């Protein structure tokens, strides 16, 4: 974060299943385009590179970050 704006995203893939690993990899490659340059309160992704379940986990992580930042 820089001045309240997201400046970068770092995603670590933890999947063992090949399909899950593929979807998480696609998410990792597409998420920055949707969140970098936005304020934390503006972030709520629904689908990134065909992956909606990974987006749900990301949104939960954003909510945790918001609550810890208060």
Phi and psi in radians as a Rosetta constraint file:
Dihedral C 1 N 2 CA 2 C 2 CIRCULARHARMONIC -2.411 0.35
Dihedral N 2 CA 2 C 2 N 3 CIRCULARHARMONIC 1.945 0.35
Dihedral C 2 N 3 CA 3 C 3 CIRCULARHARMONIC 1.104 0.35
Dihedral N 3 CA 3 C 3 N 4 CIRCULARHARMONIC 0.569 0.35
Dihedral C 3 N 4 CA 4 C 4 CIRCULARHARMONIC 1.459 0.35
Dihedral N 4 CA 4 C 4 N 5 CIRCULARHARMONIC 0.038 0.35
Dihedral C 4 N 5 CA 5 C 5 CIRCULARHARMONIC -1.972 0.35
Dihedral N 5 CA 5 C 5 N 6 CIRCULARHARMONIC 2.430 0.35
Dihedral C 5 N 6 CA 6 C 6 CIRCULARHARMONIC -1.218 0.35
Dihedral N 6 CA 6 C 6 N 7 CIRCULARHARMONIC 2.156 0.35
Dihedral C 6 N 7 CA 7 C 7 CIRCULARHARMONIC -1.838 0.35
Dihedral N 7 CA 7 C 7 N 8 CIRCULARHARMONIC -0.315 0.35
Dihedral C 7 N 8 CA 8 C 8 CIRCULARHARMONIC -2.857 0.35
Dihedral N 8 CA 8 C 8 N 9 CIRCULARHARMONIC 2.792 0.35
Dihedral C 8 N 9 CA 9 C 9 CIRCULARHARMONIC -2.303 0.35
Dihedral N 9 CA 9 C 9 N 10 CIRCULARHARMONIC 2.338 0.35
Dihedral C 9 N 10 CA 10 C 10 CIRCULARHARMONIC -2.141 0.35
Dihedral N 10 CA 10 C 10 N 11 CIRCULARHARMONIC 1.995 0.35
Dihedral C 10 N 11 CA 11 C 11 CIRCULARHARMONIC -1.985 0.35
Dihedral N 11 CA 11 C 11 N 12 CIRCULARHARMONIC 2.318 0.35
Dihedral C 11 N 12 CA 12 C 12 CIRCULARHARMONIC -1.944 0.35
Dihedral N 12 CA 12 C 12 N 13 CIRCULARHARMONIC 2.198 0.35
Dihedral C 12 N 13 CA 13 C 13 CIRCULARHARMONIC -1.492 0.35
Dihedral N 13 CA 13 C 13 N 14 CIRCULARHARMONIC 2.232 0.35
Dihedral C 13 N 14 CA 14 C 14 CIRCULARHARMONIC -2.100 0.35
Dihedral N 14 CA 14 C 14 N 15 CIRCULARHARMONIC 0.483 0.35
Dihedral C 14 N 15 CA 15 C 15 CIRCULARHARMONIC -1.568 0.35
Dihedral N 15 CA 15 C 15 N 16 CIRCULARHARMONIC 2.565 0.35
Dihedral C 15 N 16 CA 16 C 16 CIRCULARHARMONIC -1.859 0.35
Dihedral N 16 CA 16 C 16 N 17 CIRCULARHARMONIC -0.590 0.35
Dihedral C 16 N 17 CA 17 C 17 CIRCULARHARMONIC -1.255 0.35
Dihedral N 17 CA 17 C 17 N 18 CIRCULARHARMONIC 2.305 0.35
Dihedral C 17 N 18 CA 18 C 18 CIRCULARHARMONIC -0.999 0.35
Dihedral N 18 CA 18 C 18 N 19 CIRCULARHARMONIC -0.705 0.35
Dihedral C 18 N 19 CA 19 C 19 CIRCULARHARMONIC -1.161 0.35
Dihedral N 19 CA 19 C 19 N 20 CIRCULARHARMONIC -0.774 0.35
Dihedral C 19 N 20 CA 20 C 20 CIRCULARHARMONIC -1.094 0.35
Dihedral N 20 CA 20 C 20 N 21 CIRCULARHARMONIC -0.746 0.35
Dihedral C 20 N 21 CA 21 C 21 CIRCULARHARMONIC -1.057 0.35
Dihedral N 21 CA 21 C 21 N 22 CIRCULARHARMONIC -0.701 0.35
Dihedral C 21 N 22 CA 22 C 22 CIRCULARHARMONIC -1.106 0.35
Dihedral N 22 CA 22 C 22 N 23 CIRCULARHARMONIC -0.832 0.35
Dihedral C 22 N 23 CA 23 C 23 CIRCULARHARMONIC -1.134 0.35
Dihedral N 23 CA 23 C 23 N 24 CIRCULARHARMONIC -0.711 0.35
Dihedral C 23 N 24 CA 24 C 24 CIRCULARHARMONIC -1.152 0.35
Dihedral N 24 CA 24 C 24 N 25 CIRCULARHARMONIC -0.640 0.35
Dihedral C 24 N 25 CA 25 C 25 CIRCULARHARMONIC -1.126 0.35
Dihedral N 25 CA 25 C 25 N 26 CIRCULARHARMONIC -0.723 0.35
Dihedral C 25 N 26 CA 26 C 26 CIRCULARHARMONIC -1.113 0.35
Dihedral N 26 CA 26 C 26 N 27 CIRCULARHARMONIC -0.729 0.35
Dihedral C 26 N 27 CA 27 C 27 CIRCULARHARMONIC -1.056 0.35
Dihedral N 27 CA 27 C 27 N 28 CIRCULARHARMONIC -0.833 0.35
Dihedral C 27 N 28 CA 28 C 28 CIRCULARHARMONIC -0.988 0.35
Dihedral N 28 CA 28 C 28 N 29 CIRCULARHARMONIC -0.701 0.35
Dihedral C 28 N 29 CA 29 C 29 CIRCULARHARMONIC -1.329 0.35
Dihedral N 29 CA 29 C 29 N 30 CIRCULARHARMONIC -0.321 0.35
Dihedral C 29 N 30 CA 30 C 30 CIRCULARHARMONIC -1.918 0.35
Dihedral N 30 CA 30 C 30 N 31 CIRCULARHARMONIC -0.245 0.35
Dihedral C 30 N 31 CA 31 C 31 CIRCULARHARMONIC -1.210 0.35
Dihedral N 31 CA 31 C 31 N 32 CIRCULARHARMONIC -0.653 0.35
Dihedral C 31 N 32 CA 32 C 32 CIRCULARHARMONIC -1.004 0.35
Dihedral N 32 CA 32 C 32 N 33 CIRCULARHARMONIC -0.686 0.35
Dihedral C 32 N 33 CA 33 C 33 CIRCULARHARMONIC -1.096 0.35
Dihedral N 33 CA 33 C 33 N 34 CIRCULARHARMONIC -0.414 0.35
Dihedral C 33 N 34 CA 34 C 34 CIRCULARHARMONIC -1.650 0.35
Dihedral N 34 CA 34 C 34 N 35 CIRCULARHARMONIC -0.326 0.35
Dihedral C 34 N 35 CA 35 C 35 CIRCULARHARMONIC -2.132 0.35
Dihedral N 35 CA 35 C 35 N 36 CIRCULARHARMONIC -0.490 0.35
Dihedral C 35 N 36 CA 36 C 36 CIRCULARHARMONIC -1.141 0.35
Dihedral N 36 CA 36 C 36 N 37 CIRCULARHARMONIC 2.291 0.35
Dihedral C 36 N 37 CA 37 C 37 CIRCULARHARMONIC 1.662 0.35
Dihedral N 37 CA 37 C 37 N 38 CIRCULARHARMONIC -0.050 0.35
Dihedral C 37 N 38 CA 38 C 38 CIRCULARHARMONIC -1.861 0.35
Dihedral N 38 CA 38 C 38 N 39 CIRCULARHARMONIC 2.770 0.35
Dihedral C 38 N 39 CA 39 C 39 CIRCULARHARMONIC -1.325 0.35
Dihedral N 39 CA 39 C 39 N 40 CIRCULARHARMONIC 2.636 0.35
Dihedral C 39 N 40 CA 40 C 40 CIRCULARHARMONIC -0.991 0.35
Dihedral N 40 CA 40 C 40 N 41 CIRCULARHARMONIC -0.684 0.35
Dihedral C 40 N 41 CA 41 C 41 CIRCULARHARMONIC -1.198 0.35
Dihedral N 41 CA 41 C 41 N 42 CIRCULARHARMONIC -0.269 0.35
Dihedral C 41 N 42 CA 42 C 42 CIRCULARHARMONIC -1.549 0.35
Dihedral N 42 CA 42 C 42 N 43 CIRCULARHARMONIC -0.146 0.35
Dihedral C 42 N 43 CA 43 C 43 CIRCULARHARMONIC -1.496 0.35
Dihedral N 43 CA 43 C 43 N 44 CIRCULARHARMONIC 2.169 0.35
Dihedral C 43 N 44 CA 44 C 44 CIRCULARHARMONIC -2.873 0.35
Dihedral N 44 CA 44 C 44 N 45 CIRCULARHARMONIC 1.577 0.35
Dihedral C 44 N 45 CA 45 C 45 CIRCULARHARMONIC -1.514 0.35
Dihedral N 45 CA 45 C 45 N 46 CIRCULARHARMONIC 2.553 0.35
Dihedral C 45 N 46 CA 46 C 46 CIRCULARHARMONIC -1.909 0.35
Dihedral N 46 CA 46 C 46 N 47 CIRCULARHARMONIC -0.655 0.35
Dihedral C 46 N 47 CA 47 C 47 CIRCULARHARMONIC -2.686 0.35
Dihedral N 47 CA 47 C 47 N 48 CIRCULARHARMONIC 2.280 0.35
Dihedral C 47 N 48 CA 48 C 48 CIRCULARHARMONIC -2.243 0.35
Dihedral N 48 CA 48 C 48 N 49 CIRCULARHARMONIC 2.081 0.35
Dihedral C 48 N 49 CA 49 C 49 CIRCULARHARMONIC 0.901 0.35
Dihedral N 49 CA 49 C 49 N 50 CIRCULARHARMONIC 0.695 0.35
Dihedral C 49 N 50 CA 50 C 50 CIRCULARHARMONIC 1.479 0.35
Dihedral N 50 CA 50 C 50 N 51 CIRCULARHARMONIC 0.019 0.35
Dihedral C 50 N 51 CA 51 C 51 CIRCULARHARMONIC -1.905 0.35
Dihedral N 51 CA 51 C 51 N 52 CIRCULARHARMONIC 1.914 0.35
Dihedral C 51 N 52 CA 52 C 52 CIRCULARHARMONIC -1.667 0.35
Dihedral N 52 CA 52 C 52 N 53 CIRCULARHARMONIC -0.583 0.35
Dihedral C 52 N 53 CA 53 C 53 CIRCULARHARMONIC -1.170 0.35
Dihedral N 53 CA 53 C 53 N 54 CIRCULARHARMONIC -0.696 0.35
Dihedral C 53 N 54 CA 54 C 54 CIRCULARHARMONIC -1.130 0.35
Dihedral N 54 CA 54 C 54 N 55 CIRCULARHARMONIC -0.609 0.35
Dihedral C 54 N 55 CA 55 C 55 CIRCULARHARMONIC -1.080 0.35
Dihedral N 55 CA 55 C 55 N 56 CIRCULARHARMONIC -0.672 0.35
Dihedral C 55 N 56 CA 56 C 56 CIRCULARHARMONIC -1.075 0.35
Dihedral N 56 CA 56 C 56 N 57 CIRCULARHARMONIC -0.766 0.35
Dihedral C 56 N 57 CA 57 C 57 CIRCULARHARMONIC -1.118 0.35
Dihedral N 57 CA 57 C 57 N 58 CIRCULARHARMONIC -0.682 0.35
Dihedral C 57 N 58 CA 58 C 58 CIRCULARHARMONIC -1.110 0.35
Dihedral N 58 CA 58 C 58 N 59 CIRCULARHARMONIC -0.776 0.35
Dihedral C 58 N 59 CA 59 C 59 CIRCULARHARMONIC -1.089 0.35
Dihedral N 59 CA 59 C 59 N 60 CIRCULARHARMONIC -0.650 0.35
Dihedral C 59 N 60 CA 60 C 60 CIRCULARHARMONIC -1.116 0.35
Dihedral N 60 CA 60 C 60 N 61 CIRCULARHARMONIC -0.711 0.35
Dihedral C 60 N 61 CA 61 C 61 CIRCULARHARMONIC -1.118 0.35
Dihedral N 61 CA 61 C 61 N 62 CIRCULARHARMONIC -0.689 0.35
Dihedral C 61 N 62 CA 62 C 62 CIRCULARHARMONIC -1.090 0.35
Dihedral N 62 CA 62 C 62 N 63 CIRCULARHARMONIC -0.741 0.35
Dihedral C 62 N 63 CA 63 C 63 CIRCULARHARMONIC -1.081 0.35
Dihedral N 63 CA 63 C 63 N 64 CIRCULARHARMONIC -0.688 0.35
Dihedral C 63 N 64 CA 64 C 64 CIRCULARHARMONIC -1.112 0.35
Dihedral N 64 CA 64 C 64 N 65 CIRCULARHARMONIC -0.764 0.35
Dihedral C 64 N 65 CA 65 C 65 CIRCULARHARMONIC -1.073 0.35
Dihedral N 65 CA 65 C 65 N 66 CIRCULARHARMONIC -0.759 0.35
Dihedral C 65 N 66 CA 66 C 66 CIRCULARHARMONIC -1.045 0.35
Dihedral N 66 CA 66 C 66 N 67 CIRCULARHARMONIC -0.801 0.35
Dihedral C 66 N 67 CA 67 C 67 CIRCULARHARMONIC -1.199 0.35
Dihedral N 67 CA 67 C 67 N 68 CIRCULARHARMONIC -0.609 0.35
Dihedral C 67 N 68 CA 68 C 68 CIRCULARHARMONIC -1.296 0.35
Dihedral N 68 CA 68 C 68 N 69 CIRCULARHARMONIC -0.423 0.35
Dihedral C 68 N 69 CA 69 C 69 CIRCULARHARMONIC -1.378 0.35
Dihedral N 69 CA 69 C 69 N 70 CIRCULARHARMONIC -0.237 0.35
